[in-house]
Amino acid sequence: MSSFVNTANLAFIYPNLYMSPHMKPVVIVTSCMLLLAGCAHLEVLSQNIYPFRAEFDGAGMIDGSDVRIAGALLLNSQGSGIVQVYGPGGMASYTIDINGTSLILKDIWGKKTDMISLPMSDMVGLLAGDVPRGAYLYKEKTTEGMKVIYPWGVLGVDSVTLPMEVHVKSDPPLDLIFNPKGKIIMLEVSHGLNILRLTLIVKQGGRWLSS
């Protein structure tokens, strides 16, 4: 299969490349399909998704220690927003600025303490029920919806294109499982041995209630 695709690509770039006459139509059609597939992307109605606001709480195990977490998030777009994590008394103990592929952690005084890189700039939009706008490689029908294959990993969506699961090719792998129940979204995040189970309560926007 790979040798045929390589021949198709060469034929598209070098039209004078020799091939048997009966192969030319097949190669041309295959080349066009490859080009179209490279531009394909999921489309959903973007109206009223943002701003997206939600409160959350959860628990899990990070670096071998039990953790509990609570806070609120605001997304202004797929790749911008802020997360506040509350400490005792409901005061923000630290914030996370979302800027494209970067998550910038700041302490209570606003000093940067760490930065986390994401595989794509619109990944955080999944929390709002949005889907990546980037080109996918191909998609397959499933009993619940579709499995969409991207260069960075796999996205599973339901019949109305709401995210159900995300599997990112990284080391260690990053996996997200969504279980929406109206305005309450159960989310399980695992990254290697670290696992976090969150409950999000939608306050404004998103696709969870409108789809």
N, C-alpha and C positions, 0 to 999 in steps of 0.2 A: 504494500500500500504506500509506504513512504517513498519508494523509488518512483512510483507513478506520479505522486504529488510533486516530487522534485522535477520530473520531466515536464509536468504541466507548467510549473513556474518558469522553467527555462524557456519553454516554448512561448510563453507570454512575453518574456523579456527579449528573447531572440527569435523573432518570427521566421527567420530564414533557417533556423535549425532543422536539419533533415529528420524526417519521420515518414513512416509509410502513409499513403494517402488516406486509408481508412481510419487512421488514428487522429488525423487533424481535427475533425469535428468534435470528437470526444475530449481532446485536450483543450480546445477552445472553451467548450461548455464548462469543463472542470475548472479552468482558470477563472472564469467569470464567477462561478459559485464560490471559489475561495476568496475572491476579492469582496463579494457581497457579504460573506460570513464574517470577514474581518471588520465590517462596518456595522454589523447588527448590534442593537442594544435594546434593553427592555424599556418599554414606554408605559408610564402611568400618569394619571392626571395630577399635576403638581400644585393645583390651586388649593389653598388653605392648609397645606401640610405644615408650613412654617409661619409664624413661630410655633415650635412644639415645646410644651412644658409638661413636666411630670415630676412626681415625688417618688422616691424609692427607698426600700430597705432590704436588707438581706444578710446572709451569713455564708461562711465558707471556710476553706483552709488555704492559707497563703504561706508559702515557705515553711510548711510544717506547723504553723500556728493557727488556732481558731480565731476567726475575725468576725465582727459584726459591723455593719455599715448602714448608714441612713443619710439621706440628703435630697437634693433637688437638682434638676437639670433644665437648661434652656438651650434649644437649638434654633438658631436663626436661619440656617440653611443646612445642606448635607454635610458641609465641611467647616461650620463655624458655630461656636456656642460656648457655654460655660457649665461646669458641674461644681456644685458646692457640697462638701461632705461635712455633716454636723458632728460636733463633739458633745460632751456632757452639757446639759442645759439648753441644747438646741442652737448653740453658736457654731458658726462655720469654723471648722478646725483647719481645713485647707480647701483650695479650689483647683480645678483643672480647666485651663484654657484650651479650647479646641480650635486649632488653626490648620485646616487641610489635613496633611498626614501627620501632624505633630500634636501630641497631648502634653501640655506644659503644666507641671505640678508646682503650685506655689503654697507657701505656708501662710499662717494667719496674718503675717505682716506683708504679704505680697511678694516675698522673696522666692525666686525660682529655686526649687530643690531637685527637680529631676525632669526628664523629658522622655516620652515614649513615642516611637515611630509606628505608624499604621501602614498596612500594605497599600491602601488607596485612600484618596482624599475624601471620598463620599461614604466611607464605611460607617461613620457614626450615625448617618441618616437612617440606618437600619433600625435604630431604636425608635424612630418615629413611624416605622412601617414602610419607609421609603426603600427604593431599590437602587443599586448602582447604575449610573448612566453610561459607564464605560462599555466598550465593545466586548462581547462574549465570543467564545470560539464556536460553541454549538449548544443546543439544548435538547433535552429528551423529555417526553411525556411520562408522568408517573401516575399512580392511582389517586394521588391527592392534588396534583398540579403539574409542576415542571421541575426538572433539575437542570440548572444553567451552569455551564462550564466556562470559567474565566481563566486567563493566564495565571491569576493569583490563587485560584481554588474553585470551590463549588458553592453555589447558592441554590437552596431548595425553596420554592414558592408554592403557595396554594392556588386554587382555581381563580382567585381574584388578584393574584400576584402580590400577596402579602408574604413577607419573609417567614419561613418556618425553621430553617437551619442554615448555618454558614460554616464552611470548613476551609480554613486558610492554610495554604502550604507554607509552613514556617518551621523553625526548629527551636523549641518544640511546637507541634501543631496548635493552632488556635481554633476552637470550636464554639459556636453559639447555637443554642436551641431555644426557639420562641414558642410560647404556648399562650396565645391571647384568649381572654375571657371577657369580652366587652371592653370596659375601660381599664381592666386589670391585666397586665402583661407579665407572665412568668418567664423569666429569662435565666438560662443556665450558661455560664461561661466557664470553659476549661482551657487551660494553657499549660500543657505538660501535667505535672502533679498538682498544680494549683487549680482550685475550683471555687466558683462563687455562684450562689443562687440568689437572684434578685426578684423582687416584686415591684413593678412599676405601676403607678396609678396615674393615668392620663388626666391632665388638667386642661389642656388646650392643644388644638391642632392634631397633626398626625394623620395617618391613613387607617389606623386600627378601627375607628368607629365609623368612618365614612365609606369604606369599601364593602 
